[in-house]
């Protein structure tokens, strides 16, 4: 029986790191089925949403979640700005 893994690549180098991690897991001979989720900061900037209740419920059904690097993306209007005098 395969282990079901949700893969959240995240942002920046996250997708590359999770891809390499999956290669390592597969090299051990462990049988896995993966499902990718686009839940990073880029999605937030694009759609205004990261994690819906429905997606959270879906993630709870997996045996494991492989989470890549995420950014701390904030909308431009809420970023603090520093000014020099």
C-alpha positions as CSV (number, residue, x, y, z in Angstrom):
1,X,0.0,0.0,0.0
2,X,1.3,3.4,-0.9
3,X,1.6,6.3,1.5
4,X,-0.4,9.3,0.4
5,X,1.7,12.6,0.6
6,X,0.4,16.1,0.0
7,X,3.2,18.2,-1.5
8,X,3.2,21.9,-0.9
9,X,6.2,23.2,-2.8
10,X,5.9,26.8,-1.5
11,X,7.9,29.7,-2.8
12,X,11.4,30.5,-3.9
13,X,13.6,27.4,-3.7
14,X,10.8,25.4,-2.0
15,X,9.6,23.5,-5.1
16,X,13.1,22.5,-6.0
17,X,13.8,21.2,-2.5
18,X,10.6,19.3,-2.3
19,X,11.3,17.7,-5.7
20,X,14.7,16.5,-4.4
21,X,13.2,15.3,-1.2
22,X,10.7,13.2,-3.1
23,X,13.6,11.6,-5.1
24,X,15.2,10.6,-1.8
25,X,12.0,9.1,-0.5
26,X,11.4,7.2,-3.7
27,X,15.1,5.9,-3.6
28,X,14.4,4.2,-0.3
29,X,11.8,2.0,-2.0
30,X,8.9,3.4,0.0
31,X,5.8,3.5,-2.2
32,X,4.2,6.9,-2.3
33,X,1.3,8.6,-4.1
34,X,1.7,12.4,-4.2
35,X,-0.7,15.3,-4.8
36,X,0.7,18.8,-5.4
37,X,-0.9,21.9,-3.8
38,X,-0.2,25.5,-4.9
39,X,-0.4,27.1,-1.4
40,X,2.5,29.6,-1.4
41,X,2.8,33.3,-1.2
42,X,2.6,33.7,-5.0
43,X,-0.9,32.2,-4.9
44,X,-1.9,34.6,-2.2
45,X,-0.7,37.5,-4.3
46,X,-2.5,36.1,-7.4
47,X,-5.8,35.0,-5.8
48,X,-6.0,36.6,-2.4
49,X,-6.3,33.2,-0.7
50,X,-3.8,30.7,0.5
51,X,-5.7,27.9,2.4
52,X,-9.4,27.5,2.2
53,X,-11.4,25.4,4.7
54,X,-12.1,22.8,1.9
55,X,-8.4,22.5,1.1
56,X,-7.5,22.1,4.8
57,X,-10.1,19.3,5.2
58,X,-8.6,17.6,2.1
59,X,-5.0,17.9,3.5
60,X,-6.2,16.2,6.7
61,X,-6.9,13.0,4.7
62,X,-3.2,12.5,3.8
63,X,-0.7,10.3,5.6
64,X,1.9,13.1,5.5
65,X,2.5,16.6,4.2
66,X,5.8,17.6,2.6
67,X,6.1,21.4,3.0
68,X,8.7,23.4,1.1
69,X,10.0,26.9,1.9
70,X,7.4,29.6,2.1
71,X,7.7,33.4,1.8
72,X,6.3,35.9,4.1
73,X,4.5,37.8,1.3
74,X,2.4,40.7,2.4
75,X,0.3,42.9,0.2
76,X,2.2,46.1,-0.8
77,X,-0.3,48.3,1.0
78,X,0.4,46.6,4.4
79,X,4.2,46.6,4.2
80,X,5.9,49.0,6.6
81,X,8.2,51.4,4.9
82,X,11.2,53.0,6.5
83,X,12.1,56.5,5.5
84,X,15.4,58.3,6.3
85,X,15.4,62.0,7.4
